[in-house]
Amino acid sequence: MPTRLDFGGYNGAWFRAGFPGKVSIDMKILTASEMQRVDRLTTERYGVPSLTLMENAGNGVVSFLRERLGPLDRQRILVLCGRGNNGGDGMVAARLLHELGFHPRVVLLADPSGLRGDAAVNYGRLAALSPPDVITDAEGWERMKPVLREATLVIDAVLGTGLSKPLHGFLLEVVRDVNSLTTVRRVAVDLPSGLAADSGDLIGEAVHADASVTFTAPKHAHVFPPACELCGELCVHPIGTPGELLDDDASLFLRLISGSELSWLVAPRRMDSHKGTYGHVLILAGSLGKTGAAALAAGAAYRSGAGLVTVATPKSALPVIASLGMEWMTAPLPETSHGTVSLQALSDVHLGELMQGKSVLAVGPGVGTVPETAELVRRVVSQSSLPVVLDADGLNAFAGHMDEMKAEGRLRVLTPHPGEMARLCGSTVADILKRRVEAARDFARRYQVHLVLKGARTLVASPDGEVAVNPTGNPGMATGGTGDCLTGIIAGLLAQFPRRPPAGVVSAAVYLHGLAGDFAARKMGQASMMAGDLLRALPEALQSLGSRPE
């Protein structure tokens, strides 16, 4: 694994593969072809020459190096450049470093006669100042290895976003040799060489970067694992593309959730507030042997700021759930012989009365899979006018019955993990994992729901087709009960912020959930984490959002 460097003070947007840092507001995630189109339109519509874009990119790399890896006069810098625009960015950076007096060693891993366009122009500018070493084969690279071993900082500008096949030949040897260094810092220009920009999958061997400096917007490989784990710290540097060019393009539907846009979660509360100001969450949860799920959801709703929480649960489970928390109210419901909620809860109008005056209904944690209870869940969700958050066994109740969801303009938030998603779609887990973004987007648009597809880089898909990617969270959250916490956080925030766009509130809840998990992991370690640790970390995670720089 690459060294994790602290680049938090750099004047650019950034985040880590693990614990998040600053990310610019509403940052779009682009494919290689989308990035090429954005660059072209920047030139055509706004008159910014492509040569200026390359100059700005190289300047961004140098600014990053100086501010976060300086003093550079103590570094032995080696810049490895390829023949494309990525190499051109590297040659701009190398020239600027020379002009600043740092004298990097530059290696062009291509024949200069094959350079075209802006890359050729910048090769000429660099060569006039300090001609690079030219290496075109394995024999030449063998002669360069002593120089590589002496370097303390390697700038990887060999291959950018255009790669679609595994590396081979002497370029593969270059990558292997760069990765073999144990004391060097590796900074990738745009993307570590060997990664395919449009996928989180690894297509072959690639540079293991300590940091990557990309431009305008992150690409898929920067965001999704396992590729993102090779990018190290990610800095997204602006190079002159106007923000509206991205914001106004409806075809760019994928974005990164930002912590810097969530300070509204901890805005000062009004002096005349009361518990009713912040909503009343009703949670239909729990059953015999599954009482903890209900308590975790209730605790999370409170910890995320809800004013009131009531847990409706089978009467035999109520004493345990009530004993787990002094703050939430409880309501007993008729039960089946299996200790789950029975259909009688509807005929006796228990649930109808309970839903009166509530802000949000959360359904599913620990309710069980008894067919009678599953039918009850489907009826409640299809009939209720309240916003509904559906999780766990509540989701399983709709497997094969999605026609009964009937969102019809009402707010419905579904939070499946890949197994539950596969059951809802009538698909396989392997298929869901292979096409997570497409599967989530298609499902949300088809059923007009907000879908939270959990996992590494949880996705939040909206009925309008937008998909947000969450950068927070860690493997320590792969433990029982963390999903119940997420249900409570979503419900708690929806209850407090009914006038905000639901997609933004759900995205905020997912980000906060992962952030609390990151704070808990820092204290407990990932292996020792339990869902209760996440609840205890929620206050600190919330407060951190109020202190983040804009």
N, C-alpha and C positions, 0 to 999 in steps of 0.2 A: 504494500500500500504506500502511496506517496506521502511525503511529509505534509502535515497540515500547518500551513503558515497563516499568520494573523494579518490579513490585509484590510481590516475593518476601517482604517482611516483613509483609504484611497478614494480620490474624488471620482468615483465611478460606481456603477451598480455592481453588486457582487453577492454571491452566496456560495456555500460549501455543498459538497455532496452529502454532508451530514448536517451539523448544526448551522442554521441559516444566519446570514448577515443581511446587509441592506440590499434590497432589490428595488429597482425603480417602479413607479406606479404603473399598473396595468401593462406589464411588459409582455409583448407578444413573443411567441416561440415560432421560429420559421424553419422551413425546409431550405435546402440549398437553392432550389429553383426559385422559391419565393424571395430569398435574399438577393439573388441575381436580378430579379424583376424590380425589387425595391431600389437597388443601386442604379439600375438603368433609368427608372422613373425619376430618381433624385437628379440625375443629369438632364433628362429630357424636359421635365416639368419645372425644375427649380434652378437649372443652369449651373449646377455644381459639377465641374469636370471630374471625370473618373480619376484622373491623375491627382486631383486634390483629395478625393476620397482615400486614395492609397497613401498619400502623404500624411493625412490625418490619422490613418490607421497606424502607420509606423511611429508617428509622434505619440499616439496613445500607449504603444508598447514601451517606449522610452520613458514616458511619464510614470508609468506603473513601476518600471524597474528602479527608477531614481527614488521614488517616494517610498517604496515598500521593500526594496532589496539593497538599498544603498548603505554605506557609500560605495559607489561603483568603482572607484579607483582602487579598491581593495580586491576587486573581483577579476579573475581571468576569464574573460567572456569569449565564448565561441558561438557564432551565429551560423546555423546550417540552413541553407536556402535551396528551394526547388525551383523549377522552371516556370511555374504558373504565377498567378496573382498573389498566392500566399508567399512565395519566394520574393515577389516584389515588395510586399509589406515588410518582410525581413530585411531586404536590402535598404529600404528607407530607414528602418530602425538602426541598422548598422552604420549608415552614413551619418545620421544624427548623433549617434554615439561617438563617432570619430570627430565630428565637429565640436563636440563637448569635451574632447580630450581624453576619452576613455579607451580608444584604440582596440576594439574587439578584433579577433581573428575571424574572418568570414570565409566560409566554404560554399561554393556553388556546386551542387550535386547534379549538374547538367551541362550540356554544351551551350555556351553563350550564343552561338549562332542560331539556336533553336528558340531563343526568347522572342516574345512578341508583345506588342502593345506597351502598356504602362510598365510591365516588368522589364522590358528591354530598355525603356527610357531610364528607369531607376538603376539598372545595371550599369549603364553608361555613366550616370552621375556618380555612382559609388566607385567605379573603376578609375575615374579621373582623380579621385581622392586617394584611394587605396585599393588596388586591384585584388579581388578575391582569389583564393585558391580554387582551381577548377578540378573537380573529381567526377569522372564519368563511368568508373567501373570498380570492381572489387579490388583490383591491384592498386589503384590509386588510393582507395579508402584505407588499405592496409598501411600505406605510408603516412596517413593522417592520424592513425590511432594514438601515437604518443601525444599529439596535440590535444586530442580528446581527453586523454587521461589526466592532463595537467589542468584542464578547465575546472573552474568552480561554479560557473553559470553557463548553461547551454540554452540558447534560444532556438526552438524548433520551428522553423518556417519552411519545412520541406514540402508538406502536402496539406492542403486546406480542406474545403468542403466538397471537392469534386470526386473524392475517392469512392468507388463502389465495389471494388474487388480487393481481396487480400494482397498485401505486399509480397513481393518476391524479388529475387535477385539481390544485388548489392544494397538496395534501399532497405530490404528486410534486415540485412546485416547491420546497416547503420542504426536502425531502431533497436536491435538487440544490444549493440554496443553502448548506445546511449542509456538504455535501461540498466546495463550492468554496473554503471558507476554508482558508488555508494555514498560519496560525499558531495556530489554536485547537486545544484538546484536546477530543475528543468522547467522552463517556461514555454508554453506552446503559443504560437501566434494563430489565433482563430480557433484551431482544433488540433489536438495531438495527432501527429502523423500516424496513419493506420486505422483511424476511426472513420466510419461512414456517417456523414452529418445527419442523415434522415432517420437514424435508428438508434435505439438504446442497446441493440445487440452488438456483440463483437464479431466482426467479419474476419478477423485474423489478429496477428500481433500488432501492438500499437505502443507508442511512447507513453510511459507512465509519468504524466506531468505533475509537478507540484502546484502549478498554476496555469491557467489559460486566459489569455486576453482576447476576447472576441469583440465584434463590432456591430453596433446598432441593436442587435437582438440575439438571444441565445438560440442555438439550434437544438434539434431533438437529442443529439448525442450528449450535449451539455447537461441535459435535464434528466434523462431516463437511465436507470441502471440496466446492465452493469457498465455501460460506456461512460457514464458521468463519473464513475469512481476513478477513471483514468485521467480526468480533467483537472483534478485537484481543486484549488480555489478558483472560482470563476469570476472574472471581471468583464463587464459589458461596457465597452467604451463608445461614446457617441462620436461619429465621424462626419456629421453634417446632414444627415437625413432628417427632414422635418417630421415631427411627431405625428402630424395629421396624415401623413402618407401611410402610416401603419394603422392609426386609429380609425380612419375612414374606410378602410378596406375590409368589407364584410367577409371576404373569403379567408381572411386570416383569423380563424376562429379559436386558435389555441393560445392560451396565455398563462403566465406564471403568477400565482397569488403572491402578493407583496405584503410584508409586515409593515412597511412604511405607510401603507394606506389604511391602517386599522386603528389609528389613535382614537377614533370615535367610540371604540369599545370601552375606553376608560375616560371618556370626557366627564368633567365634573357634573355631579347630579344636582338637580334643583333643590333648593332649600326646603320647599314645600312638598317634597316627595313623600310617598307612603308606600306600603308594600304592594298596593294595587297598581301603583304606577308602573311597575316592572313586570307585570303579567303573572298569570296563574297557569302553571303547567300541570296537566293531568297525564299521568303515566299509567297505562294499562300494562301490567308486567307481573312477573313472578308466578310461581307455582310450587307445589311440594318438591323440595330439593333444589329449587332454583330461586331462592330468595335473594341471594347476593346481587343478581343482575338488576333487580328492581331497585335495590338500595344504591348501587353504583350510579344508575341513571338519575335517581333522585338527587343524590349528592352532587353530581356534575351539573344538573340544572341549577341548583342553588349556588354552587361555586362559580358558575358563569354569570351569575347576577340576577336570576329570576326572583321575583318577590314572594311568590307562593308556589308550593309544590304539593300535589296530592297523588298518592299511589293507590290505584284501584287494583285489588288483588284477591285471589281466592281466600275465603275466610280462614282456612286452616293455615295459610302462609302469613296471614297478617301479623300475628304476634311477633314472629321473627323479624319481619321487615320493620315493624314499628320499633323494635328494640335496637335496630342498627343505626337509628338516627333520631335525635330529639326534635329536629326542625320540620321534617315533612309530616303531612297529615296522611292518614290512611283511610281507605273505605273498603269494607268487606263485600265480596261478590259471591253469588252461588257457585258451587263447584261441581265438577264431575267426580266420578269415583276414583279418577287418577290424580285428583288434587289440582286440576286446572280449571280455568273459568268456564262455566257452562253457558249454554244458550239461554238459560233461565234469566241470566243477567239482563237480557234484552226484554223478555216478556214481563219481568217484574219492574221494568223501567228504571232499574238502578242506574244503568249507564246513561240513559237519557237525562236523568236528573243531575248526575254528576257532571255532565258536559256543559250544563248551563253555567254561563259566567266564566268559562275557562278561555284561555287565550290560545293554547296549543295542545294537541293530543299526541302523545308519543306511545307507540304500540309495539310490543314484541319481545323485549328482553325477558327471557325466562318463562314465556307463557306456555311453552310446550308444543308438541305436534299432534296432540289428540285431535282426530277429525272434527269432533264437535266444537272444540275451541278454535280450530282453524276456520270453520264456518262462521263462528262468532266474529273473528277478526275481520273476515271479508265483509260481513254485513256492516260492522261498525265503520270501517274505512270508507265503504261505498256510500254510506248514508250521512256521515258526519259533514257538517259545513265548516268545521274547524280546520286550520292547517294541521296536517298529520305528518309525523316523522315515523317511518316504518323500518324496523330492524329485526334481525335475528329470526325467531320463529314467526314473527309477523310477516316477514318476507316469504318464508317457506309456505305460509298459508296461501300465497298467491301463485305458487308454482303450478303452471297449467291452468291458472284462472285469471290471467292478467286482463281478460275482457271484463272482469268485475271491478277493476280498479276505478274506472269512470272518474278521472280527474276533472274533466269538463270545466276547466278554468279555476278549480280549487287547488290550493297549494298542497302538493304531496311530495315529500322528500323520502327517497328510498336509499338505504345505506348498505348495500350488499358487499360481502367479500367475494372473491372470484367463484367459490363454490356455489354460493347463493345466487350469484348472477347467472351462472350456467343453468341452474334449475329454472330461473325465471325466463331465460331465453330458450330453454329446450336445447341447449348446446352442451359443450364439454368445457371443462376448466382449461384444458390446453388451448382450445380455440379462443376463449376469452383472453387468456394471457398473451396470445399471439397478436391480437388486434384490440388491445384495451381501449385505445382512444376511439376507434371506429365503433366498437361495440357499445361503449357508454354513450356516445353521441347519437347513434341510431336509436337506441332504446329511449333516451330522454325525449327525442323528437317524436318518436312514434306514439308514446303513451302520454306525452305532455306532462312529464314529471321532472323534478330535479333529482338527479342520480348521483350518489356518492359511491364511486367504485373504489373500495378500500384496497390498500396494498402499498408497496414501495412506490412513492409518488402517487398518492391518492388523487383521483380525478373527480372533478365536480362538473357534471354535464347538465346543461339547462335546456328547457324546452325550445329555446330559440336557436339551438345548435352550438352555442359557445361552450368550450371546454376549458376549465381552469385546472392547472396542475399545482399540487401542493408541495413546496420544497422542504417542509418540516417533518419531523418524525424519525424513528430509528428502529432497528431490529429488536430492541428491548421491549417494544410495544406488542410484539407477537406473543401475547399471553392472555389468558382468559379474563374477560371483563373490560378490556380497553374499548371494545366496540360499544358496550353499554354506556361507558363514559361519553363517547362521541354522541350517542343518541341524546343524552341529557344535555350536553353542551349545545347541540343544534336546537333542541326544543327551548332551552333557556334563552338563547339569543333571539330566536324568532318571537318569543313572548315579549321580550324587551323592546324590540325594534320592528314593530309591525308596519311602519311606514317606509322602511328602507327596502330597496329591491331584494327580493328573496335570494337571488343568486349570490349577491354580495354577502348577505348574512350567512348563508350556508358555507360559502368559501371561507369567511372569517372563522366560523366554528371549526372547520377542518384544520385551518392553519393553527388556531389556538390549541386544539387537541394535540397536534403534532409537536407544537412548541412546548407544551407542558410535558410531553414525553421526553423531549430533549433536555429540559431542565432536570427532570427526574433521573435520567440516565447519567447526567453529570454528577449527581450526588450518590446514586445507588449503584451505578454500573449497569450495563444492559442486562446481564445474565440474572441479576437479583431483582429486577423490577417486577412489581405487581401493579395491578390497576389502581389500587388505593394510593400508590405512590404518585401516580399521575394526578389524582384528585388533589393531593397535598401540594403538588407543584403548580396547580392552576393559578393561585393568587400571584405568585412570582412571575409566571408567564404573562398574565394579563398586565401587570404593572410594567413589565419590560416594553410592552407595546407603546405605552405612553411616553417612554423615555428615548425612543429610537429617533435618530436624526432624520429629517425629511430629505 
